[in-house]
């Protein structure tokens, strides 16, 4: 590894690296401070009204870290904030407008459960034909037991059944 002294690195690169670090590597999830932040104000008023509410405290911490809340969380905040007397109705209307603007996500219905294994009717017919002719055939009785227990028949088993059916004809 090559070590460079500070005098070897031009100051333009240092400024560029510092700018890139500030712009891209520092967490900037919080909303800008120059705008009105109604959600933060309502959260602070809810903390004053409900100082021991773990729900409000967790919402406040998440909002400080991520800079946003989900629609369900905002609905919960709106429900708590609407019970506070003296809260300006404009702030509640703003939160309600933010909630209405957010998309509602629906979960799709679960698909119908399907069986893990479906029997092939042709295999069952083939087994019955062989057993009608030779009812004590041990290999075919074994394959019939596998078939009725919904176990997969290997290609070798299928070849055996086909061979037995050709020997009947």
N, C-alpha and C positions, 0 to 999 in steps of 0.2 A: 504494500500500500504506500502510495506516495503522500508525503506530508508537505503541505504548502503553508507558507507563512501568510499572515494577514496581508502583508504588502504585495504578495504574489497574486492575490485574488482582486481583480478590479472592483472598485466600489459599485459600479453599475450592476454587477452580478449579485452583490450582497443586497442591494436595494430590491432587485427583481425577486430574489429568493424570499426576502422578508415580505414583499407584497403578496407573492403566491401563497406563502404560509398563512398570512392574515386572511386572504380571500377564500382559500380553499380548504385549509386544514383545521381551522378553528371551528368549533361548532357554532353555527349561526341559525339554529332552529327557532330562536325566540323572535317574536315579531319586532319590527323596528320601533324604537322608543319615541319617535317623533309623531306617531299617529295616536289617535284615541284608541285605547284598548278596553272596550266595554266588558269583554269576558273577564279580564283580569280585575276590573273594578267590581264587578258583580261577585266574583270569587272572594275578593277581600271583604266585601260587605257581608257575605255569607259566613265567612270565618268570624267576623265580629259578632254576628247574630247567633251562630252555632259554634262556639269555640271548641267543643269536644267532639264534634262530628268527624269521624274518621273518613267518611265519604267525601266531605268537602275538602278536608286536608289532603287527601290523596289526589283529588281533582286538581287542587292548587299546585301540588308538587309536579304532577304530570304536565300541567300547562306550562309551568316554568321550565321544565326540561325539554319538552317536545315542541311547545309553541302552539299546540292545537289539542282539541278534544274531539272524540267521536260524536256522532249524532245521538246515540243513546246516553252518553255522558252529559251532553248539553241538555237533553230532555230532563235528566235527573237534576241538573243544576237549575233549570228553569222551574221545576217543581218545588225545589227548596227555596229558591229566590222569590217565588210568587207568594210565599207565606210570610215574607218579611214586610212589616209595615214601614212606610217611609222610604221605600226603594222607588226611585223615579220610574214611572211607567214607560218612559222612552227606552230605558235600559232593558227592561223586560221585552219590549217590542223588538228591540235590536236582536236579542238572543233568539226570540221566536222567528224572526226573519232569517237568521243564520241557520236555524234548524230546518226551516222550510226549504232553504236553498240547497241543503245537503241531500245527496241521493239516498234513497231508501234501498237497502240491500235485502233481497229475499233469498232464503235458502230453498234450493230445489228439493222436490220430494224424493224420497229414497226409491230406488228402482225395486221392482218386484223381485223377491228372492227366487233364484233359479236353482234347480238341483245341480249338485256338483257333477253328477254323472247321469247321462241319459242312455237308456238301453237301446241297442239297435234291434229293431223288430226282426230284421232278416237273420240275425244271429240266433235269436230265440226260435224262429221257425226251423232253421237248419238243425239245431240241437234236438227239437221235437221230432223231426223226420228221422234222424239217426236213431233216437231212442225208441221210436215206434217199431223200427226194424230190429234193433239190438237193445233191449231194455236193460241188460246187465253190463253194458260196455263201460268199463271202469274209467277210462280217460274222458269219455263224453259225460259221464255222471259227475266227474270232478269239474269239468268245464261248465256244466249246468249249475253246480253249486257256486262257482265263481260268478257266473252270469246273474244268478238270483241274488247274490250278495252285493251287487253293483260294483264289482271289482272289474278293472280293465282287463280285457283279454289281449294278450300280446300278439304280435303278428305271427309268431310261431304257433300259438294256440289257434288262431284263425286258419292258418294253413293246415293244421291237423284236422279241423272240422271240415274244411273243403275236401281234403283227401278222403276222409271217412265218407262224406256224402257222395263222392265219385265212385267209391267202392260199392255203394249200395246199388247204383244204377246198373 
